[in-house]
Amino acid sequence: MTENYKKIKQIYEGKAKKLYTLKGHKDLLLQEFKDDATAFNALKKGKILNKGIINCELTTFLFTYLRKKGVRNHFVKQVSANEMIIDRLKIVPIEVVVRNIAAGSLLKKTNFKEGHQLAKPIVEFYYKDDSLGDPMISDSHALAMKIATEKDLKTLKQMAENINTILKPFFLKRGLKLVDFKLEFGKDKTGRIMLGDEITPDTCRLWDKKTNKKLDKDRFRFDLGGVNEAYAEVRKRILGK
């Protein structure tokens, strides 16, 4: 931690991260990544070795890469092994999920079998509310609840599709299939929408290109074993360490 960024107060603790205000930086926050792991809306809990460090490093790398590709995001600077400085955003309460290959909850909503390559990516919206189980919603729901405007929804979809177009070949070059992933967005002080949260094995389904071995949080969700090794493998393929 540098002297320029002094933590003042914890203002949020979620399943995987904590947020703190910073002295003298009202438009910035410190985001701390935890080793805690949860699944099924926090009904299942545990820890993954070095997850906080790995996810912080991966998010630092990927958000920096995306910014170079023109994707606005909240990342400012990594300041410790598991902490980064981010722009303070007003989070849009919609999780945006992009699916390239059939897996997870999509199998319960369609006749697709796991592993089916989708002809075109599917983009889904989910309402961020733990008490409701983060339900899937349509544009009409979002507008009725006044949690986003039509312009906001269009921007969220366009940004998610663009990020997918950038990340699919990025991961593939490293022997990983980007099966699906969850994104969160927020608005900065000017009202501009930008990418927030993280991009990690917590928020992405990543399969080995050759074997389809799962290298993400599904190993924790479904007691597949090798959870620590999977996160370390993703870190090695992306960061080379």
C-alpha positions in Angstrom: 0.0 0.0 0.0 1.4 3.4 -0.9 1.1 6.5 1.2 -1.0 8.1 -1.5 -3.9 5.6 -0.9 -4.9 5.4 2.7 -7.9 3.3 3.5 -10.5 5.1 5.7 -13.7 3.0 5.9 -15.0 -0.3 4.6 -18.3 0.5 2.8 -19.1 -2.9 1.3 -18.3 -6.6 1.7 -19.5 -9.0 -0.9 -18.9 -12.7 -1.5 -15.5 -12.2 -3.0 -14.4 -8.6 -2.4 -14.4 -5.6 0.0 -14.5 -1.9 -0.9 -12.9 0.9 1.1 -13.0 4.7 0.8 -9.7 6.5 0.5 -8.4 9.6 2.2 -8.3 12.5 -0.2 -9.7 10.6 -3.1 -13.5 10.9 -3.1 -13.9 9.5 -6.6 -11.8 6.4 -6.0 -12.1 3.3 -3.9 -9.8 0.4 -2.9 -11.0 -3.0 -3.9 -9.7 -5.9 -1.9 -10.0 -9.5 -3.3 -10.8 -12.3 -0.8 -9.9 -16.0 -0.7 -13.5 -16.8 0.2 -15.5 -18.9 -2.3 -19.3 -19.2 -2.5 -21.8 -20.9 -4.8 -25.5 -21.3 -5.2 -26.3 -17.8 -3.8 -23.8 -18.3 -0.9 -25.5 -21.5 0.3 -22.1 -23.2 -0.3 -19.0 -21.6 1.2 -15.3 -22.3 1.3 -11.9 -20.9 0.5 -9.6 -21.2 -2.5 -5.8 -21.0 -2.0 -4.4 -17.6 -3.1 -7.7 -16.8 -4.8 -7.6 -13.1 -3.7 -4.1 -12.7 -5.2 -4.8 -14.6 -8.4 -8.1 -12.8 -9.1 -6.5 -9.4 -8.4 -3.6 -10.1 -10.7 -5.9 -11.5 -13.5 -8.3 -8.5 -13.2 -5.4 -6.1 -13.3 -4.0 -7.7 -16.5 -7.3 -8.2 -18.3 -8.8 -4.8 -17.5 -5.5 -3.2 -18.6 -5.7 -5.2 -21.8 -9.3 -4.3 -22.4 -8.6 -0.6 -21.9 -5.9 -0.8 -24.6 -8.6 -2.2 -26.8 -10.9 0.7 -26.1 -13.1 -0.7 -23.3 -13.8 1.8 -20.5 -13.3 0.3 -17.1 -12.9 1.2 -13.5 -9.3 -0.1 -13.0 -6.7 2.5 -11.9 -3.8 0.8 -10.2 -2.8 -2.4 -8.4 -1.3 -1.4 -5.0 -0.7 -4.8 -3.3 -0.9 -8.5 -4.0 -4.7 -8.5 -3.6 -5.7 -4.9 -3.7 -6.4 -2.4 -6.5 -7.5 1.2 -6.8 -10.7 1.7 -8.8 -12.9 4.5 -10.0 -15.9 4.9 -7.8 -19.0 3.9 -9.8 -22.7 3.8 -9.2 -23.4 0.2 -10.1 -26.1 -0.6 -12.5 -28.0 -3.4 -10.7 -27.9 -5.7 -13.8 -25.5 -8.6 -14.3 -24.8 -9.2 -18.0 -24.0 -12.8 -18.9 -22.6 -13.7 -22.3 -22.7 -17.3 -23.4 -20.6 -18.9 -26.3 -21.0 -22.5 -25.3 -24.0 -24.2 -23.6 -23.3 -24.8 -19.9 -24.7 -23.9 -16.5 -28.2 -22.5 -16.1 -28.7 -22.3 -19.9 -29.1 -26.1 -19.9 -32.2 -25.8 -17.6 -33.8 -23.2 -19.9 -33.2 -24.7 -23.3 -32.8 -28.1 -25.1 -29.0 -27.6 -25.5 -26.6 -30.2 -24.2 -23.5 -29.1 -22.3 -20.7 -28.2 -24.7 -23.0 -27.2 -27.6 -21.3 -24.4 -29.6 -23.8 -21.6 -30.0 -24.2 -20.3 -33.5 -24.3 -16.8 -32.0 -23.4 -15.6 -28.5 -26.4 -15.2 -26.2 -26.6 -12.1 -24.0 -28.7 -12.3 -20.8 -29.7 -9.8 -18.1 -30.0 -10.7 -14.5 -31.4 -8.4 -11.7 -28.8 -8.0 -8.9 -30.8 -8.9 -5.8 -29.6 -11.8 -3.6 -33.0 -11.9 -1.8 -34.7 -12.8 -5.1 -31.9 -15.1 -6.3 -30.6 -12.7 -9.0 -33.4 -13.6 -11.4 -33.1 -13.4 -15.2 -35.0 -10.4 -16.6 -35.9 -8.9 -19.9 -35.4 -5.4 -21.2 -39.1 -4.7 -20.3 -38.5 -5.8 -16.7 -35.5 -3.4 -16.4 -37.5 -0.5 -17.8 -40.5 -1.2 -15.6 -38.4 -1.3 -12.5 -36.6 1.8 -13.6 -33.1 0.3 -13.0 -31.9 1.2 -16.5 -32.9 3.3 -19.5 -33.3 1.9 -23.0 -30.0 3.7 -23.9 -28.3 2.0 -20.8 -29.5 -1.4 -21.9 -28.3 -0.9 -25.4 -24.9 0.2 -24.1 -24.6 -2.8 -21.7 -25.3 -5.2 -24.5 -23.0 -3.6 -27.0 -20.1 -3.4 -24.5 -20.6 -7.0 -23.4 -20.6 -8.2 -27.0 -17.5 -6.2 -27.7 -15.7 -7.6 -24.6 -16.6 -11.1 -25.7 -15.2 -10.4 -29.2 -11.9 -9.3 -27.6 -11.6 -12.0 -25.0 -12.6 -15.1 -26.9 -9.5 -15.1 -29.1 -7.3 -13.9 -26.2 -8.2 -16.9 -24.1 -8.1 -19.3 -27.1 -4.5 -18.4 -27.8 -3.8 -19.5 -24.2 -5.5 -22.8 -24.6 -8.8 -21.8 -23.0 -12.3 -21.7 -24.3 -14.4 -18.8 -23.0 -17.6 -20.7 -22.4 -19.6 -17.9 -20.7 -19.0 -15.1 -18.3 -20.7 -12.5 -16.1 -20.0 -8.7 -16.3 -21.0 -5.8 -14.1 -21.1 -2.2 -15.1 -21.5 1.1 -13.4 -21.7 4.9 -14.1 -18.9 7.3 -13.2 -19.4 10.8 -11.8 -20.2 12.0 -15.4 -22.8 9.3 -15.9 -20.7 7.4 -18.4 -21.1 3.6 -18.3 -17.9 1.6 -17.8 -17.0 -2.0 -16.9 -16.6 -2.7 -13.2 -16.1 -5.7 -10.8 -13.7 -8.4 -12.1 -12.9 -10.9 -14.8 -11.6 -14.1 -13.2 -12.3 -17.9 -12.9 -15.0 -16.8 -10.4 -16.9 -14.9 -13.1 -16.0 -16.9 -16.2 -16.4 -20.5 -17.3 -13.1 -21.5 -18.8 -12.4 -24.9 -20.3 -9.2 -26.4 -21.6 -9.2 -26.1 -25.4 -8.2 -29.7 -26.1 -9.8 -31.7 -23.2 -12.7 -29.4 -22.1 -11.5 -29.8 -18.6 -13.2 -27.1 -16.4 -10.7 -24.6 -15.0 -13.0 -22.3 -13.1 -15.3 -22.1 -10.1 -17.4 -25.0 -11.3 -14.8 -27.2 -9.8 -15.8 -25.7 -6.4 -19.5 -25.6 -7.1 -19.8 -29.3 -8.1 -17.0 -30.8 -5.9 -14.9 -31.8 -8.9 -11.6 -31.5 -7.0 -8.5 -29.7 -8.1 -9.9 -26.2 -7.4 -6.7 -24.6 -6.2 -4.8 -26.2 -9.2 -7.4 -24.9 -11.7 -7.1 -21.3 -10.5 -3.3 -21.6 -10.5 -3.4 -23.0 -14.1 -5.4 -20.1 -15.4 -3.0 -17.7 -13.8 0.0 -19.5 -15.3 -1.6 -19.5 -18.8 -2.5 -15.8 -18.8 0.3 -14.3 -16.7 3.0 -16.9 -17.2 3.6 -17.5 -13.5 
